[in-house]
Amino acid sequence: YRIGGKSGTSQKLDSANEGARIASFVSVAPIDDPKVAVLVCLDEPQLDDGGGALSGPVCAEVLGKVLPYLGVERESGE
């Protein structure tokens, strides 16, 4: 599938933990004719990875199930 996406990692200012953050990833697919958007936000994840490493795979799993359901065909690797 051809998708578009953007990761994000932001500091939480309302937490007693100064290192607290939100890891996020937003994606749209298929990129040429979007039919679905997915936003995953992880509030205070326990791992030190950023939004792409933590939330990105969750978006990929959701899109992997939703796009076939919507009848979107996979593109061959060109």
C-alpha positions as a printed NumPy array, in Angstrom:
array([[  0.   ,   0.   ,   0.   ],
       [  1.119,   3.564,  -0.593],
       [  0.481,   5.54 ,   2.564],
       [  1.482,   8.865,   4.037],
       [  2.404,   9.285,   7.67 ],
       [  4.044,  11.471,  10.276],
       [  5.423,  10.593,  13.675],
       [  5.53 ,  12.783,  16.723],
       [  6.93 ,  12.78 ,  20.227],
       [  5.824,  15.52 ,  22.59 ],
       [  6.602,  16.419,  26.171],
       [  3.754,  16.222,  28.68 ],
       [  3.61 ,  19.343,  30.786],
       [  0.866,  18.177,  33.174],
       [  2.792,  15.192,  34.572],
       [  4.856,  14.959,  37.741],
       [  7.387,  12.995,  35.675],
       [  9.579,  15.473,  33.788],
       [ 10.403,  12.803,  31.211],
       [  6.762,  12.005,  30.471],
       [  5.754,  12.239,  26.824],
       [  3.183,  11.245,  24.235],
       [  4.313,   9.141,  21.258],
       [  2.097,   9.473,  18.176],
       [  1.794,   8.496,  14.533],
       [ -0.834,   9.589,  12.01 ],
       [ -1.318,   7.943,   8.63 ],
       [ -3.602,   8.261,   5.6  ],
       [ -4.134,   5.637,   2.925],
       [ -4.047,   5.102,   0.083],
       [ -2.022,   8.255,  -0.473],
       [ -3.322,   8.879,  -4.024],
       [ -7.004,   8.672,  -2.993],
       [ -7.284,   8.679,   0.821],
       [-10.081,   6.564,   2.234],
       [ -8.961,   6.25 ,   5.846],
       [ -6.926,   8.15 ,   8.43 ],
       [ -5.483,   6.544,  11.551],
       [ -4.094,   8.345,  14.604],
       [ -2.383,   6.416,  17.395],
       [ -1.317,   8.248,  20.567],
       [  0.475,   6.456,  23.378],
       [  0.259,   8.353,  26.654],
       [  3.439,   7.991,  28.717],
       [  4.883,   4.886,  27.021],
       [  7.341,   2.929,  29.149],
       [  9.934,   2.61 ,  26.367],
       [ 12.313,   5.398,  25.35 ],
       [ 11.572,   5.097,  21.629],
       [  9.839,   7.873,  19.684],
       [  6.418,   8.031,  18.069],
       [  7.45 ,   6.358,  14.828],
       [  8.967,   3.324,  16.534],
       [  6.129,   2.876,  19.036],
       [  2.945,   4.106,  17.336],
       [  3.919,   3.515,  13.697],
       [  3.64 ,  -0.286,  13.852],
       [  0.183,   0.007,  15.43 ],
       [ -0.946,   2.212,  12.509],
       [  0.519,  -0.322,  10.064],
       [ -1.398,  -3.165,  11.696],
       [ -4.674,  -1.222,  11.622],
       [ -4.187,  -0.243,   7.969],
       [ -3.278,  -3.833,   7.104],
       [ -6.726,  -4.913,   8.292],
       [ -8.821,  -1.906,   7.228],
       [ -7.587,  -1.443,   3.65 ],
       [ -8.493,  -4.964,   2.443],
       [-11.873,  -4.559,   4.164],
       [-12.411,  -1.365,   2.146],
       [-11.436,  -3.172,  -1.058],
       [ -8.147,  -1.328,  -1.533],
       [ -5.724,  -3.532,  -3.438],
       [ -2.05 ,  -3.841,  -2.581],
       [  0.353,  -2.277,  -5.05 ],
       [  3.183,  -4.344,  -6.454],
       [  6.725,  -3.192,  -5.67 ],
       [  7.849,  -1.17 ,  -8.676]])
